[in-house]
Amino acid sequence: MRLTIPKDIVRRAEATQADIRVALAVQLYCDNRLDHADACKLARLSSAQFNSELLARGITIQQYPRVGQTRREAG
């Protein structure tokens, strides 16, 4: 899918393509529409970089297993 954002909007937002990708990934993550791994992939950031971005925005980091993955119990 290709998303086109009018240049005048990007200019007024003083944003780069990377800024927009991160903003979209953060918002979809906050809306619980993307898990942490997919948000990192969309933002093109490592997990640590994405976590830093979340913390800078005052957003709690919650990582859950992907659907279909099971958590292993301790012991």
C-alpha positions as a printed Julia matrix, in Angstrom:
75×3 Matrix{Float64}:
  0.0     0.0    0.0
  1.23    3.46  -0.8
  0.12    6.44   1.26
  0.48    9.89  -0.26
  0.5    12.91   2.02
  0.24   16.31   0.39
  3.57   18.16   0.49
  2.0    21.31   1.95
  0.74   19.31   4.94
  4.13   17.67   5.46
  5.8    21.08   5.22
  3.38   22.68   7.72
  3.91   19.76  10.06
  7.66   20.27   9.71
  7.89   16.5    9.34
 10.06   14.07   7.45
  9.0    10.74   6.02
 10.65    9.07   9.02
  8.74   11.34  11.44
  5.45   10.37   9.84
  6.26    6.65   9.88
  7.14    6.82  13.58
  4.05    8.88  14.42
  1.81    6.4   12.61
  3.47    3.41  14.26
  3.18    4.99  17.72
 -0.49    5.84  17.22
 -1.41    2.38  15.94
  0.52    0.84  18.84
 -1.31    3.07  21.35
 -4.64    2.11  19.78
 -3.7    -1.59  20.24
 -3.96   -2.06  16.49
 -0.3    -3.09  16.15
  1.79   -5.13  18.52
  5.22   -3.93  19.57
  7.13   -5.91  16.94
  4.95   -4.71  14.06
  5.08   -1.11  15.29
  8.89   -1.31  15.32
  8.83   -2.71  11.79
  6.52    0.05  10.54
  8.61    2.74  12.24
 11.8     1.13  10.92
 13.26    1.31  14.41
 14.85   -1.28  16.64
 12.9    -2.31  19.71
 15.14   -0.16  21.92
 14.76    2.87  19.63
 10.97    2.47  19.51
 10.85    2.1   23.29
 12.85    5.32  23.64
 10.38    7.06  21.35
  7.45    5.79  23.42
  9.06    6.93  26.66
  9.86   10.35  25.19
  6.16   10.69  24.38
  5.12    9.56  27.87
  3.64    6.29  26.61
  3.76    3.09  28.64
  5.6     0.19  27.03
  3.65   -3.04  27.01
  4.89   -6.03  25.09
  2.56   -8.96  24.64
  3.15  -12.19  22.76
  1.88  -12.25  19.19
 -1.42  -13.99  18.58
 -0.78  -17.7   18.38
  2.31  -17.58  20.59
  2.04  -18.96  24.06
  3.85  -17.74  27.11
  6.03  -20.23  28.88
  5.41  -20.63  32.56
  8.33  -20.4   34.96
  9.38  -23.55  36.73
